[in-house]
Amino acid sequence: HKIFLQASNPGQFENDSDALWQRGHVPETIAYHGRVGINTDAPDEALVVCGNAKVMGRVMHPSDSRAKQNIREVDTNEQLRRITQMRLVEYDYKPEFASVMGIKDT
């Protein structure tokens, strides 16, 4: 037996005020303009994953050396002088944040 499903408004949720997912400009991509939550209904960042994430490729980040050029050594004494001017702090997480994030030792 075959089952066919058809949405009343493909590419969009039933309620027009809900999130709008669109095909991306690049082939095989999908775009959403807003915050996305996986295992949470209250994402507070562009993407929040509550649980493990498996990546079957590479993750690029601004601190990744593959995104940089002209990498060179610096004067160690000057950098140590700058470090001594940093403000160092200790802190406890707010209980409401810790409970949402699953942090046990605040």
C-alpha positions in Angstrom: 0.0 0.0 0.0 1.2 3.5 -0.8 0.4 6.6 1.2 0.5 10.0 -0.3 0.6 13.2 1.8 0.1 16.7 0.5 0.5 19.8 2.5 -2.1 22.6 2.2 0.7 25.1 1.8 4.0 23.3 0.9 7.2 24.8 2.5 5.3 26.5 5.2 3.6 25.6 8.5 -0.2 25.7 8.7 -0.2 28.9 10.7 1.3 31.8 8.7 2.7 33.3 11.9 4.8 30.2 12.5 8.4 29.7 11.2 9.0 29.8 7.5 11.5 27.2 6.1 12.6 27.9 2.6 14.9 26.2 0.0 18.3 27.8 0.1 20.0 29.5 -2.8 22.6 26.8 -2.9 21.4 23.3 -4.1 20.4 20.9 -1.4 20.1 23.5 1.3 17.2 24.7 3.5 17.0 28.1 5.2 15.2 29.3 8.3 15.3 32.9 9.4 15.2 32.8 13.2 16.3 30.6 16.0 16.3 26.8 15.8 16.0 24.4 18.8 16.6 20.7 18.8 15.2 19.0 21.9 14.2 22.5 23.2 11.3 24.8 22.4 13.1 27.9 23.8 16.3 28.4 21.8 18.2 31.5 23.0 20.8 31.4 20.2 20.7 30.8 16.4 21.0 27.1 17.0 20.6 25.3 20.3 21.1 21.5 20.5 20.1 19.9 23.8 21.8 16.5 23.5 24.7 15.1 21.6 25.5 16.2 18.1 27.3 13.9 15.5 29.2 15.6 12.8 30.2 13.5 9.8 32.4 16.2 8.3 34.4 19.1 9.5 33.3 22.1 11.6 34.6 25.5 10.6 35.0 28.1 13.3 36.7 31.6 13.2 39.5 30.2 15.4 40.2 27.4 13.0 43.7 27.7 11.5 42.2 26.7 8.0 40.4 30.1 8.0 43.6 32.2 8.7 46.7 33.4 6.9 49.9 35.2 7.9 50.1 33.2 11.1 53.3 34.1 12.9 55.0 33.9 16.3 54.7 37.0 18.6 56.9 38.5 21.3 56.2 36.4 24.4 57.3 39.1 26.9 54.8 41.6 25.4 52.0 39.0 25.4 52.7 38.1 29.1 52.6 41.8 30.0 49.2 42.1 28.3 47.9 39.0 30.1 48.8 40.6 33.5 46.3 43.4 32.6 43.4 40.9 32.1 40.6 40.7 34.7 40.4 37.2 36.0 37.1 36.1 37.7 35.4 33.1 39.3 31.7 32.6 39.0 28.7 30.4 39.7 26.0 29.8 37.1 22.5 31.1 37.9 20.4 28.1 38.9 17.8 28.7 36.2 20.5 28.7 33.5 22.2 25.6 35.0 18.9 23.6 35.1 18.0 24.5 31.5 21.5 23.6 30.3 21.7 20.4 32.4 24.7 21.7 34.4 24.9 19.9 37.8 27.9 21.6 39.3 27.1 25.3 39.2 
